[in-house]
Amino acid sequence: MFDAVISKLPHSECRVPYTYHHDYLRMYTSKFKGCSRSEVASNNIENTDELYAVALTLLLDELKFADTMYLTKDDIDICKKAIAITENVVRRYNCN
């Protein structure tokens, strides 16, 4: 589901989902701030949905509005779900 929306957006395929996921956590969580990507990978266990949801959220943060103009209503709903999952992931790591 999240990967289908990611595929419609400009992105680097080799960065999906791990690099985007790890970079997002490094930027927005106190637990992983200042950590390397490999430290994030070794200290965090995410399921596939969370990996792709966080990756999609990072893409959405980095894209220009024009890059998203052709997304459908269903795609937008998936994006909203990805953002909600990402907010929960960030909250979980910031509470520790």
C-alpha positions as a printed Julia matrix, in Angstrom:
96×3 Matrix{Float64}:
  0.0    0.0    0.0
  2.61   2.61   1.06
  5.1    1.34  -1.51
  2.5    1.79  -4.26
  2.26   5.5   -3.45
  6.04   5.8   -3.11
  6.39   4.36  -6.6
  4.33   7.29  -7.96
  6.62   9.9   -6.41
 10.09  10.99  -7.43
 12.54   9.13  -5.19
 15.72   7.11  -5.08
 14.78   3.43  -5.26
 17.9    2.34  -3.4
 16.82   4.47  -0.4
 13.39   2.82   0.02
 12.53   1.97   2.7
 15.57   1.71   4.97
 17.59   4.85   4.24
 14.52   7.1    4.23
 13.2    5.43   7.39
 16.5    5.66   9.25
 17.11   9.26   8.17
 13.66  10.3    9.36
 14.23   8.75  12.79
 17.65  10.39  13.01
 16.08  13.79  12.32
 12.92  13.59  14.43
 13.55  11.35  17.43
 15.66  12.11  20.47
 16.68   8.45  20.75
 18.39   8.39  17.34
 19.6   11.99  16.97
 23.31  11.87  16.22
 23.26   8.14  15.47
 24.46   6.56  12.26
 22.02   4.73  10.0
 23.54   1.43  11.08
 22.97   2.32  14.73
 19.33   3.07  13.96
 19.04  -0.23  12.11
 20.57  -2.24  14.94
 18.53  -0.58  17.69
 15.1   -0.53  16.21
 12.67  -3.18  15.11
  9.99  -1.98  12.75
  7.46  -3.99  10.81
  7.23  -3.55   7.06
  4.24  -1.19   7.26
  6.1    1.1    9.65
  9.25   1.06   7.51
  7.34   2.1    4.4
  5.05   4.55   6.24
  8.02   6.44   7.67
  9.8    6.34   4.29
  6.7    7.77   2.6
  6.42  10.49   5.24
 10.02  11.56   4.63
  9.37  11.71   0.88
  6.28  13.83   1.43
  8.28  16.19   3.64
 10.94  16.61   0.95
  8.78  16.87  -2.17
  7.34  19.95  -3.78
  3.58  20.22  -4.0
  3.76  19.85  -7.78
  5.29  16.39  -7.32
  2.09  15.24  -5.6
 -0.51  16.78  -7.91
 -1.37  13.52  -9.64
 -2.01  11.47  -6.5
 -5.55  10.14  -6.23
 -7.87  10.52  -3.26
 -7.0    6.95  -2.27
 -3.31   7.82  -2.45
 -3.9   10.85  -0.23
 -5.74   8.67   2.29
 -2.75   6.3    2.31
 -0.44   9.27   2.86
 -2.55  10.38   5.83
 -2.32   6.87   7.28
  1.46   6.87   6.77
  1.76  10.2    8.58
 -0.34   8.92  11.5
  1.82   5.79  11.79
  4.97   7.92  11.61
  3.7   10.23  14.36
  3.13   7.18  16.59
  6.61   5.82  15.84
  8.21   9.18  16.65
  6.16   9.52  19.82
  7.18   6.01  20.91
 10.89   6.76  20.49
 10.67  10.21  22.05
  9.01   8.79  25.17
 11.91   6.42  25.87
